[in-house]
Amino acid sequence: MKKTMLSMAAFAILFSISSCHKGDATTAKIDIMEPIANDTIPYDDSLHFEGTIVGDGTMYGYQLTYANAFTGDEYLKMESEEKAKSYAFHEHWHNQVIDTTIVTVKVEATLNHKGLKTEKYLHVLCLPQ
């Protein structure tokens, strides 16, 4: 009897652990409305980064980055760990580069509790003074 109770308790625990993430996303559609790929951003202008992320289930946050395409140096990084089925983002970065620079703007969504990610990025040209 005691062995049966232990087996049932173990089964209940395993079932609850495996079922609590049943609604996790497996894919997401990322749309970047602004900027447009290969835009040119003059010195002292803002680079707008706007779009949406829509998952087929619950996602575990997203990250936005503005980085030098060649060196990987990040100019700005923003993160959200909020769980949701969709996100809308609208961020700005002020172009103060000292050399002509190709900047990668990237959005990365965390699809599930295990850390599976999907991303979308594009490049823009930032001009110095």
Secondary structure as UniProt FT lines:
FT   HELIX           2..19
FT   TURN            20..23
FT   STRAND          28..34
FT   TURN            37..38
FT   STRAND          40..41
FT   TURN            43..44
FT   STRAND          46..59
FT   STRAND          62..68
FT   TURN            69..71
FT   STRAND          74..80
FT   STRAND          84..94
FT   STRAND          101..110
FT   TURN            113..114
FT   STRAND          117..126
//
